[in-house]
Amino acid sequence: MTLDDALAALEARSDAGRAAGAAAYHKAARRYLGVPNPVLNDLTKSWRQALSLPERLALAEALWQTDIHEARIAAAKLLTQARLRPDDAVWALICTWVPDFDAWAIADHACMAGQRRLSADPSRLDQVETWTASDHLWTRRAALVITLPWAKLRHPKPAQEAERHRVLGWAAGYVDDPAWFIQKSVAWWLRDLSKHAPELTRAFLAQHGARMKPFARREAGKYLSS
């Protein structure tokens, strides 16, 4: 499977009308093919099954470099897998993509691939923490999106609980940031956390909620009973 093969497969499933709608919706200046997400799922599943890990890495990087919307999403999907060893090269590649983030859909798909690698090796949180001080809005946002598995833990072990509190510290540092996508990322993290740790979420909102944007505060408390 070469880059040309992959692009040909994507092009064969393109839809001009859907592509125009995606371009208007995402607003990032790049080429859109209009390939639906379920189709991307089917394609990348077949590619994962056919390619070795080094081949998948090479194809993912090549697809990313095209800067085509669906190709970048396909690149992320190629690397979204729970069990993957060794995975240092996969993690390293995903990290090189973070500075390129400029729209939520591509960023979220890449972060979903990163979530698996971060959960596999939580020591990588040290690297993610450096993202919280970035001048790049999307890098700062990625620090919370990629750590969402910690918000969703039902029965965290002591180490995981400490890691959860660590990320909540990052979120607390974001509450004064007026950027909509940063506020939304805090709200998203807290909303997911509230389903499993409502008291912890309430404590965060009691301490920091007054400084959050109203929409973010409402979203964070969406599943909290009054």
C-alpha positions, 0 to 999 in steps of 0.5 A: 500500500503506497501513498498513491494507492491510499489517495486513489482509494480516498479519491474514489469515494469522494463526494464534491457536495459533501466536500464543500460542506465540510470545507465550510464547516471546518473552515481550515484552509485545506483540501476536502474530499467529502469521504464519510467517516464510516468509509474512512473507518472501513478503509483504514481497518483494511490497511491496518490488517494488511500492513506491518507497523513500520509500513503503517507508520510510513503511510500515516506520515505520508498521508499527514503530509498531504494536508488533505482533511480525510488523509490526515484523519486516515493517518490518525486512524491507522495508528488508533489501536489499543495494543501496540508494541513497540509503540515509541515510534507511534507516540513520537509521530503523533507528537510531531503532528500536534503543532500542525493542529488547526481544526478540531476534527483532525486534532481529535482523531489524532488525540484519540490515537494518542490516548491509547499510547498515553494510557499504555505509558502514563510516564508520557504525561510529563511530555504532555504537560509541556504542551500546557505552556505552549503559545499554540492554542491547539497544542494547549487544547490537546493536553486535555483532549489526549488525557480524557481517558483519566476523566472516564475512569470508573475505579481509578487506582491510586496512581491513576487518581494522582494522574487525574488530579495532575490533569485537573491542575492543568485544567485549573490553569486554563480557566482564565484563558478566554479562547473558546476552544480552551474553555470547551476543552475544560468543560469537556474534561469536567463533563466526562469526569462528572459521570464517575467522580461528581464530587470531584467535579463539584469541588473543581467548579466551586473553586474555579467555576466562577472564572470559567465562561458561562457556557463552559460552566454549564457544559461542565455541570451538564450531568451533575444533579442539582 
